[in-house]
Amino acid sequence: MIAVAHNKMRQIPVRPGAPGQSPARKKALNQSSQTKKQALTKDLCSDITGAENTLSGSQ
């Protein structure tokens, strides 16, 4: 039981800035992350605007 827990703790995920990755790969990951953030922000803003319009229309 203890050995299993110890093995799980040793599995470390690879970070985007890990030494084994090329600068081009890190740049692609960073751009992908930025694009996702922008898309999520845009969706959230449109949801808020839609909710505000719905509320102001029902009064």
Secondary structure in CASP SS format (residue, H / E / C, confidence):
PFRMAT SS
TARGET T0000
AUTHOR 0000-0000-0000
METHOD secondary structure of the structure
MODEL  1
M C 1.00
I H 1.00
A H 1.00
V H 1.00
A H 1.00
H H 1.00
N H 1.00
K H 1.00
M H 1.00
R C 1.00
Q C 1.00
I C 1.00
P C 1.00
V C 1.00
R C 1.00
P C 1.00
G C 1.00
A C 1.00
P C 1.00
G C 1.00
Q C 1.00
S C 1.00
P H 1.00
A H 1.00
R H 1.00
K H 1.00
K H 1.00
A H 1.00
L H 1.00
N H 1.00
Q H 1.00
S H 1.00
S H 1.00
Q H 1.00
T H 1.00
K H 1.00
K H 1.00
Q H 1.00
A H 1.00
L H 1.00
T H 1.00
K H 1.00
D H 1.00
L H 1.00
C H 1.00
S H 1.00
D H 1.00
I H 1.00
T H 1.00
G H 1.00
A H 1.00
E H 1.00
N H 1.00
T H 1.00
L H 1.00
S H 1.00
G H 1.00
S H 1.00
Q C 1.00
END
